Amino acid sequence: MKRGRILNAELNHAIASMGHGDLMIVCDAGFPIPDTTWRVDLAIEKDLPDLGQILSLIASDFVAEKVGYADNLPTNNPVLLDKVKTLFPDADHEMTTHANILGAMAAQAKVIVRTGAFDPWGNILLWSGVDVPKWFDKPGVIAPPEYARKLKA
């Protein structure tokens, strides 16, 4: 059997298919997923699985270079924002409008993972990154400034 925590074959495949800069959206149960986007549907019933469970599993097996969320999340769902910041502390964080997440970002996503979450503004953008210490560990390789700061951390 696989050693990692994620047992779902399609979610494992989605994570393994992500390249540097690719976008994964982990969304709530009500997210309007475009028909043309790869959908990993994990929703079973209200809050099963919940967004925190799935984000925790993904965080254990995925390098997120940048994390995004709706600009009203800090005000309207600060508990979820705290979870996201705790799970992805090394990632850059940015906010955008909820409408942008539902439209342009959904259209750009390589994969959208649907949870059973009934979480207002529970749509989290995860851009795939690299494991900086492992990527820049060869003798003579110099990390660019945006990665050099992560090497020092």
N, C-alpha and C positions, 0 to 999 in steps of 0.2 A: 504494500500500500504506500501511497504518497506520504511524505513526512509532514508537509505543511498543514495548516489548519483548514484550508478551503477544500471541501470535498466535491463541490459542484463542478463537473467537468467543463461546462460552458464558461463559467466564470474564470476557471483556471486558464482556459484557452484564450479568453479575452485579455487577461493580464499578460500572458506570454506573448500575445500578438502586438502589444503596444510598443511603439518605437519612440525615440526621443522626440518630445514635442507633441505627440498624439494626445488627443483629449478624450477622457472618459467622464461621463456624467453619472453620478449615483443619485437617483431621484426618488421622490416619494411616489405613492400609489397613483396620484392623479396627474402625473406629468404627461403632456401630449407628445409622445415619441413619434417622430416622423416615420412614415412607412418605409422609407429608404435607408434608415439607420439600423445597424446591428443592435438588436435588443436581447439582453439577458434578463428574462423576467423571473424574478425570485418571489414575487408577491403571492401570498397564500390567503391571508385575511388581514383585517386591520392590525397594523403594527407587527405583523409576522411575515418575514423578519422585519425588525425595526431598522431604521437608518444607522443608528449607532453600532449595532451588531455587524452590519455589512461593512461600514466604513472601518471598523476595527479589524475585521478580517482582511480587507483590502490593504490597509496600512501595514499589516504584518508581512505582505508579499509584494508590495508595489512601491517604487520610488516615485514620489510626487515632487516634481520640481516647483510647481506652482499650484495653488489651490484658490478657487474662486467661489463666490457665493453672492446672493442678492444683497444689495446695499441696504435693504431694510431688515436683514437678519439680525444685526446687532441690537436693534430696538425691539423687534417683534418676536424674536426667538433666541434670546441670548444664551439659553441653556444649550441649544444645538451648536451655536457658534463656539462656546467653550469646549465642547466635545471635539469639534473639528480642529481647533487650535491645539488641543492636547494630543490628538492623534497624528497631526502633521506639523510638529513644531519646527522642523528644519526647512519647510517649504516657504516660498514667498507666498503671501496672501494678497488677494485683490478682490475688490467688490465691483459689481456691475449691476445694471438694472434687472429686475425680475423678468421684464419683457424681453431683454436681450438674451437671457438664459433660455427662455421658452422658444425664441425664434432663431436668431443667428447662431447661437452657441449649440443648440440642439442640431442644427443643420451641419455644423462643423464636426460634431462628435464622431469618433471612430466607433464607439460603443456606448450604449446607455444601459445602465444596470438599474432595473426597477425593483424597488423594495415594496413592502407592504405598509410603509410608514404613512401615518396620518400626521405629518409634521408640516406646519405652515412654513413656507419658503425652504422646504427640505430638499433642495436640489443643489448638489455640490459638484463643482467642476474640478477635475484632477488632471493636470497635464503631466505626462510621463517624463521622468528625468533620468539621470544616471547616478549610480552610486559613486559619488565624487572621490572618496578615498581610494576606491578600487580602480576607477577609471584613470586617475592621474598618478598611479604609483610606480610607473616604470622610470628607471633612471634617465635623466635628461629631459623628461617631459615637464613642461612648465604650464601650469594651470592658468587660464585667463582670469582676470580680476573677479568676475562674478562667481567663479568656482574657488579661487584662492581663499576667499573669506570663509567658505564652508570647510576648507581643509584645516583652517586654524581653529574652528569651533570644536 
